[in-house]
């Protein structure tokens, strides 16, 4: 005759929603530190005149905007594909960091000062 063992769970904290919010904040801080410490390298040393502010946050929209601008500026399809391949090799934060590393918007104010 087999005896079933019961698993004993610890009771939830008194204020469960507060506990969950604290855990989420801790995770967000860890992810932010990882994102900031991740050294993205611009291998080609080329940049695209693209400001990502105002572009839809969807990953495909970001990659499409980058591809179109890079083609306008004379990048080869191979160069564009290398950047997009690197961007897609990680999570969403990696994609943003990679694309941002290859974007350097030039504003009219910057041109007038030179």
C-alpha positions, 0 to 999 in steps of 0.5 A: 500500500502506497502512502501519498505525500502531501506537499505543504505550501507556505501561506501567502503573505498578508498583503499579496499584491504588495509582495508581487509588486515588490518582486516585479520592481526588483526584476525590472531593476535587474533587467535595466542594469543588464540592459545598461551594462550590455555593451553593444558594438557598432561593428561597421562604425556607420550610422543612420540618420534616424530618430526612433522617437515617434516610431511605433514600438513594434519590433517589425516597425523599428526594423522596417524604419531602420532598413528604409533609412539605411537603404536611402543612405546607401547601405548595402543589403548585406550591411542592413541584414547584418545589423538586423540579424544581430538585433534579432539575436536577443530579446526586445531590449537587445533589438532596441539597443542594437538599432539605437547603436546604429542610429544617430539622428542629425537635427537642424540645430546641430548643423547650424552650430557647426 
